[in-house]
Amino acid sequence: MKKIVFGIIVIILNISALSAKKQGQELIDSLISELSAATEDSVKLNLLTELSFKLYSSDPDKGIEYAEEGLVRAKDLHSDKDLSLILRSLGTNYWSKGIYDKALEFYFKALELNEKIGDKDGIARSLGNCGMIYSNQGNNIKALEFYEKALKINNEIGNKERGYGIYTNMGVIYKNLENFQEALTYFNKGLKICYETSNKKGLATSLYNVGGIYQELAEFDKALEFYEKSRKISEEIGDSRLILQHIFNLALFYFEQGKIKDSVSSTISASKHYKKALNYALQTVRLSVENNISSVMGDAYQTISEVYEKMGDYKKSLVHFKKFKAINDIRNSKEVNQKISNLSRRYQNQQQKREAEKVAEIKKGETEYRNTLQYSGIFLLVLALFVVLFFMNKLNFTQATMDALMFLTFLLFYEFILVMTEPFVDEFTNNIPVFKLGINLSIALLFIPFHSFEKKLRTRIHVKPDMNKSGSTK
C-alpha cells in the first residue's frame, strides 16, 4: 500500500512540476509577444511590469532588464502609481539575486511614492517587502517593525489574504529566535486566515509550519497530525515542492525520534525509526533528481549519511557524506561567488561615489575660486568709485553726472553687502522669506549713517559756477 501511495506522489510531483513550468513559460512567451505587438506606451509599461514580476524567480537579470525599460516609460508618462510598481518589481528581482541593499533601496523608493499618492495597498506591500529584506539580512527587530506596520494597513483595508503572509513571516522570525510559543501564535493566526479565505496552498504551508513548532516543542503526536493534514492538501493541489518537503521532513522527524529512543537505550524501537527515516530520505533524493529540485538534496544526503552511521553501516555513511559534501561545496561556492559579486558591486559603487564626491569637490573649489575673483572685482570697483567721488570736484564733470555716479556707487555698495551676506542669511533663516526680509531690512537700516556721509560728500564735490561764463565785462 505504501508503495502505491508513493507511486501516486511521484506522478503528482512529475505532472505538477512540468505543468507549472510549462504554464509559466507559456505565459511569459505570451507576454513577450504582446509586448512586441503593443503600440501604446501605457500598454507596453503594463506588460514590462508584469514580465519583470514573472521573471524574478527564473531569470531575475532579464526581469531587471524589462523593469529598467519600464522605469524610463513610467517616468515619461509621469505616472507615480506605475512608477511605484516598476520600482517594486526591481526590488523583487534584486531580492531574488540576493542583492538585498539594492532591493531595499528600490522598495523604499516605491514606498515613498505610495505614500505620496496615498495608495494604502501599495504602502502595505512596500512595507512588507522592506520587512522581508530586513529579515533576510538578519535584522529581526527592524523586520518585525515593518511587518507590524504592513499588518496594520492591511487590516485597515481588509486585505486578509496578505495578512496571512505577514503572520507567517513573523512566525518564521520567532521560530528562528527559538521563541516557539510566539511563533505558534503567529502561525495559527495565518492558519485561521487561510481557512477563512479558502487559501489551500497557504493552508498546506500553515499546517506544515504549525507541525514544525509542535515538533520543536516535543509534542510529536500533534506534529504528525498537522504534517499529515498538510500533506493531504499538498497532494490535492499538486504542490510539488511542498510534497517533497513533507517527505524529507518525515525523514528528519523519524531520525530525531530514533535518536530519542537511542538515548533511553530502546535499541529495537530506535532501529525502526531509523529505517523509516532512511526510507523517506532516499525518497527525497529520488524525487529531487527526477524533478530537478535541488533545494533539499544535499540535506537529504547528509541525513542518509547520519542514519547509516547510527545503524553502524559506516561504508554507506561515508559514501553519502561525500555526496552531501560535493553538493554542499557547490552550494557554498555559489554563495561565495554571490558574496564576491555583491562585495565587488559595493566596492564599485563606493569608488563611483568617491569619484563623484571628488568631482563635486573640484567643481566646488572652482566655483569658490570664481566667486572669490568676482567678489574681489566688485569690491575693487566699488572702492575705485569711492576714490573717484572724493576727487570728483577736480574733474570736469557736470552736476548731473556726479549725482548719478554717487547714486550708483552707494547702490553697488549696498548690493555688494547683500550678495556677500546672502549665504549666511539663507542658512540662518532657513530660506524663510519673512525672516530673510527682516534681515535685509536690518542691513538697510545700518546704511542710515551713510546718509550724513553722503551729504558731506555732496558738499565737498559741489560744482561752483564758472565765473568766466558769468557775462561780466571790463
C-alpha positions in Angstrom: 0.0 0.0 0.0 2.8 2.4 0.9 4.5 1.7 -2.5 1.2 2.5 -4.3 0.9 5.8 -2.3 4.5 6.7 -3.1 3.9 6.0 -6.8 0.9 8.3 -6.8 3.1 11.0 -5.1 5.8 10.6 -7.8 3.2 11.0 -10.6 1.8 14.1 -8.9 5.3 15.6 -8.5 6.2 15.0 -12.1 3.0 16.2 -13.6 2.7 19.3 -11.4 6.3 20.4 -11.8 6.3 20.0 -15.6 2.8 21.6 -15.9 3.8 24.6 -13.7 7.0 25.1 -15.6 5.2 24.9 -19.0 2.4 27.2 -18.0 4.8 29.7 -16.5 6.9 29.7 -19.7 3.9 29.9 -21.9 2.6 32.9 -20.1 6.0 34.6 -20.3 6.2 33.9 -24.1 2.6 35.2 -24.5 3.5 38.5 -22.7 6.6 38.9 -24.8 4.5 38.5 -28.0 2.0 41.1 -26.7 4.9 43.5 -25.9 6.2 43.2 -29.4 2.8 44.0 -30.9 1.9 46.8 -28.4 1.8 50.3 -29.7 0.5 52.4 -26.8 3.1 53.4 -24.2 0.7 52.6 -21.3 0.1 49.1 -22.6 3.9 48.5 -23.0 4.5 49.7 -19.5 1.9 47.3 -18.0 3.4 44.4 -20.0 7.0 45.3 -18.9 5.9 45.4 -15.3 4.2 42.1 -15.5 7.1 40.4 -17.3 9.5 41.8 -14.6 7.5 40.3 -11.8 7.0 36.9 -13.6 10.8 36.5 -14.3 12.1 37.3 -10.8 12.5 33.6 -9.8 13.5 32.1 -13.1 15.6 34.9 -14.7 16.0 37.9 -12.5 18.6 39.5 -14.8 16.1 39.6 -17.6 13.4 40.8 -15.1 15.7 43.7 -14.2 16.2 44.5 -17.9 12.4 44.7 -18.5 11.9 46.7 -15.3 14.6 49.3 -16.3 12.9 49.8 -19.7 9.6 50.2 -17.8 11.2 52.7 -15.4 12.0 55.0 -18.3 8.5 54.7 -19.8 6.8 55.3 -16.4 8.8 58.5 -15.9 7.9 59.7 -19.4 4.2 59.0 -18.6 4.5 60.8 -15.3 2.5 58.0 -13.6 3.5 57.7 -9.9 1.4 54.6 -9.4 3.0 52.8 -12.4 6.4 54.0 -11.3 6.0 52.6 -7.8 5.0 49.2 -9.3 8.1 49.1 -11.6 10.3 50.1 -8.7 8.9 47.3 -6.6 9.5 44.8 -9.4 13.1 46.0 -9.5 13.4 45.4 -5.7 11.9 41.9 -6.1 14.4 40.9 -8.8 17.3 42.2 -6.8 16.0 40.3 -3.8 15.9 37.2 -5.9 19.6 37.7 -6.8 20.4 38.2 -3.1 21.4 41.8 -3.5 19.5 43.0 -0.5 20.8 46.5 -0.1 19.8 47.3 -3.8 16.4 45.6 -3.3 15.8 47.7 -0.1 16.7 50.9 -2.0 14.0 50.3 -4.6 11.4 49.2 -2.1 11.9 52.4 -0.1 11.6 54.5 -3.3 8.3 52.6 -4.1 7.1 53.2 -0.5 7.8 56.9 -0.8 5.7 57.2 -4.0 2.9 55.1 -2.5 2.8 57.5 0.5 2.8 60.5 -1.8 -0.2 59.3 -3.8 -2.0 57.8 -0.8 -2.0 54.2 -2.2 -2.6 52.2 1.0 -2.4 48.8 -0.7 0.9 49.9 -2.3 2.2 51.1 1.1 1.3 47.8 2.8 3.1 45.8 0.0 6.2 48.0 0.2 6.3 47.8 4.0 6.0 44.1 3.8 8.8 43.9 1.2 11.1 46.0 3.4 10.3 43.7 6.3 11.3 40.7 4.2 14.6 42.3 3.3 15.4 43.1 6.9 14.6 39.5 7.8 16.9 38.2 5.1 19.6 40.5 6.5 19.1 39.1 10.0 17.7 42.4 11.3 14.8 40.8 13.1 13.7 43.8 15.2 13.5 46.0 12.1 11.7 43.3 10.1 9.1 42.9 12.8 8.6 46.6 13.0 7.9 46.8 9.2 5.7 43.7 9.3 3.6 45.3 12.1 3.1 48.5 10.1 2.1 46.5 7.0 -0.2 44.3 9.1 -2.0 47.4 10.5 -2.6 48.9 7.0 -3.8 45.5 5.6 -6.3 45.2 8.5 -7.5 48.8 7.7 -8.2 48.0 4.0 -9.5 44.5 4.8 -6.8 42.5 3.0 -6.9 39.3 4.9 -5.0 37.3 2.2 -1.9 39.4 2.6 -2.3 39.3 6.4 -1.7 35.5 6.2 1.7 36.1 4.5 2.8 38.6 7.1 1.7 36.5 10.0 3.7 33.6 8.5 6.8 35.7 8.1 6.6 36.9 11.6 6.1 33.3 12.8 9.3 32.3 10.9 11.3 35.1 12.7 10.1 34.0 16.1 10.9 30.3 15.2 14.4 31.3 14.2 14.7 33.2 17.5 13.5 29.9 19.2 10.6 31.7 20.7 8.3 28.8 19.8 5.2 29.9 21.6 5.2 33.3 19.9 5.9 31.5 16.6 2.9 29.2 17.2 0.7 32.2 17.9 1.5 33.9 14.6 1.4 30.6 12.5 -2.1 29.9 14.0 -3.2 33.5 13.0 -2.1 32.8 9.5 -3.8 29.4 9.5 -7.1 31.0 10.6 -7.0 33.4 7.7 -6.3 30.6 5.2 -9.4 28.7 6.5 -11.5 31.9 6.2 -10.3 32.7 2.6 -10.1 29.1 1.4 -6.4 29.5 0.5 -5.4 25.9 0.1 -1.8 26.5 -0.7 -1.5 28.8 2.3 -3.4 26.2 4.3 -0.9 23.5 3.4 2.1 25.7 4.3 0.5 26.9 7.6 -0.4 23.4 8.7 3.2 22.4 8.0 4.6 25.3 9.9 2.4 24.6 13.0 3.5 20.9 12.8 7.1 22.1 12.8 6.6 24.1 16.0 4.9 21.2 17.8 7.9 19.1 16.8 10.2 21.7 18.3 8.1 21.6 21.5 8.4 17.7 21.5 4.7 17.3 21.0 5.3 14.6 18.4 1.7 13.3 18.0 0.4 16.8 17.3 3.3 17.4 14.9 2.4 14.3 12.9 -1.2 15.2 12.9 -0.5 18.6 11.3 2.1 17.2 8.9 -0.5 14.7 7.7 -3.1 17.3 7.1 -0.6 19.5 5.2 0.5 16.5 3.1 -3.1 15.7 2.0 -3.8 19.3 0.9 -0.4 19.4 -0.9 -1.2 16.3 -2.9 -4.7 17.7 -3.6 -3.4 20.9 -5.1 -0.3 19.3 -6.6 2.3 21.4 -4.9 5.5 19.5 -5.9 7.9 21.4 -3.7 5.8 21.2 -0.6 5.2 17.4 -1.2 8.9 16.9 -1.4 9.5 19.0 1.7 6.9 16.8 3.6 8.7 13.6 2.6 12.1 15.0 3.7 10.5 16.4 6.9 9.3 12.9 7.8 12.8 11.6 7.3 14.0 14.2 9.8 11.1 13.6 12.1 11.8 9.8 12.4 15.6 10.4 12.6 15.0 12.6 15.6 12.7 10.0 17.1 15.3 7.4 16.6 17.9 9.4 18.4 15.5 10.0 21.3 14.9 6.2 21.6 18.6 5.6 21.4 19.2 8.0 24.4 16.9 5.8 26.5 18.5 2.5 25.4 15.5 1.4 23.3 17.6 -0.1 20.5 14.8 -2.0 18.7 12.4 1.0 18.6 15.3 3.3 17.6 16.1 0.9 14.7 12.5 1.1 13.4 12.6 4.8 13.4 16.0 4.9 11.7 14.7 2.6 8.9 11.7 4.9 8.4 14.0 7.9 8.3 16.2 6.2 5.8 13.2 5.3 3.6 11.9 8.9 3.5 15.4 10.4 3.0 16.1 8.1 0.0 12.6 9.0 -1.4 13.6 12.7 -1.1 16.8 12.2 -3.1 15.0 10.2 -5.8 12.2 12.8 -6.2 14.7 15.6 -6.2 16.6 14.0 -9.1 13.5 13.1 -11.1 12.0 16.6 -10.8 15.2 18.6 -10.8 14.6 20.2 -7.4 17.9 20.5 -5.7 16.9 22.6 -2.7 16.9 19.7 -0.2 19.0 17.1 -2.0 22.2 18.0 0.0 20.4 17.9 3.3 18.8 14.6 2.4 22.3 13.0 1.6 23.5 14.3 5.0 20.6 12.8 6.8 21.1 9.4 5.0 24.8 9.5 6.0 23.9 10.2 9.6 21.2 7.4 9.6 23.7 4.9 8.3 26.2 6.0 10.9 23.6 5.4 13.7 22.8 2.0 12.1 26.5 1.1 12.1 26.9 0.9 8.3 30.0 3.3 8.1 30.8 2.5 4.5 27.4 3.7 3.2 27.6 6.6 5.6 30.9 7.7 4.1 29.6 7.3 0.5 26.5 9.5 1.2 28.5 12.0 3.2 30.8 12.5 0.2 27.7 13.1 -1.9 26.5 15.7 0.6 29.9 17.4 0.7 30.0 17.6 -3.1 26.6 19.3 -3.2 27.4 21.5 -0.2 30.7 22.6 -1.8 28.8 23.6 -4.9 26.2 25.5 -2.9 28.9 27.2 -0.8 30.8 28.0 -3.9 27.7 29.7 -5.3 27.2 31.6 -2.1 30.9 32.6 -2.0 30.7 33.7 -5.7 27.5 35.6 -4.9 29.2 37.3 -1.9 32.2 38.2 -4.0 29.9 39.6 -6.6 28.0 41.6 -4.0 31.2 42.9 -2.4 32.6 43.8 -5.9 29.5 45.7 -6.8 29.5 47.5 -3.4 33.2 48.4 -4.0 32.4 49.7 -7.5 29.5 51.8 -6.0 31.8 53.1 -3.3 34.5 54.0 -5.9 31.9 55.7 -8.1 30.6 57.6 -5.0 34.1 58.7 -4.1 34.8 59.7 -7.6 31.6 61.7 -7.8 32.4 63.4 -4.4 35.9 64.2 -5.8 34.5 65.7 -8.9 31.9 67.7 -6.8 34.7 68.9 -4.6 36.7 70.1 -7.6 33.7 71.8 -9.0 33.0 73.4 -5.6 36.6 74.6 -5.5 36.3 76.0 -9.0 33.1 77.8 -8.1 34.5 79.2 -4.9 37.6 80.5 -6.8 35.4 82.1 -9.5 33.2 83.7 -6.8 36.2 85.0 -4.9 37.6 86.6 -8.1 34.2 88.2 -8.9 33.7 89.4 -5.3 37.2 90.9 -5.4 36.5 92.6 -8.7 33.2 94.1 -7.4 35.0 95.2 -4.2 37.7 96.9 -6.2 35.1 98.6 -8.5 33.2 100.0 -5.5 36.5 101.2 -3.9 37.5 102.8 -7.2 34.2 104.6 -7.4 34.6 106.0 -3.9 38.1 107.3 -4.9 36.6 108.9 -7.9 33.9 110.5 -5.7 36.5 112.0 -3.4 38.4 113.6 -6.3 35.4 114.4 -8.5 35.5 118.2 -7.8 38.8 118.2 -9.5 37.4 116.5 -12.6 35.4 118.2 -15.3 32.0 116.5 -14.6 28.6 118.1 -14.7 26.5 118.1 -11.5 24.0 115.5 -13.0 26.9 113.2 -13.9 28.3 113.4 -10.3 24.9 112.8 -8.7 24.3 109.8 -10.9 27.8 108.4 -10.1 27.3 108.9 -6.4 23.9 107.1 -6.5 25.4 104.2 -8.5 28.4 103.9 -6.1 26.2 103.7 -2.9 23.7 101.3 -4.7 26.6 99.0 -5.8 28.0 99.1 -2.2 24.6 98.1 -0.7 24.1 95.3 -3.3 27.6 94.0 -2.7 26.9 93.8 1.0 23.7 91.8 0.3 25.5 89.4 -2.1 28.3 88.8 0.4 25.9 88.1 3.3 23.3 86.1 1.3 24.7 82.5 2.0 24.8 83.3 5.8 21.3 84.8 5.7 19.9 81.8 3.9 21.4 79.4 6.4 20.4 81.4 9.4 16.8 82.0 8.2 16.4 78.5 6.6 15.3 80.4 3.5 12.0 81.5 5.1 11.0 84.7 3.2 9.7 86.7 6.1 12.9 86.2 8.1 15.1 87.0 5.1 13.2 90.2 4.6 13.7 91.1 8.2 17.5 90.5 8.0 17.8 92.5 4.7 15.8 95.4 6.3 18.2 95.4 9.2 21.1 95.6 6.8 19.4 98.5 5.1 19.0 100.4 8.4 22.7 100.1 9.0 23.2 102.3 6.0 21.4 105.3 7.7 24.7 106.7 9.0 25.9 106.8 5.4 23.2 109.4 4.7 25.1 112.1 6.6 28.3 111.0 5.0 26.6 111.4 1.6 25.6 115.0 2.5 29.2 115.8 3.5 30.5 114.3 0.2 28.0 116.2 -1.8 29.1 119.5 -0.1 32.7 118.6 -0.9 32.2 117.9 -4.6 29.5 120.6 -5.2 30.3 122.3 -8.5 30.8 126.0 -8.3 29.6 128.4 -11.1 32.1 129.1 -13.8 32.9 132.9 -13.4 34.3 133.2 -16.9 30.8 132.4 -18.2 29.0 134.9 -15.9 28.6 137.6 -18.6 30.7 140.3 -16.7 32.9 142.7 -18.9 35.6 145.1 -18.2 
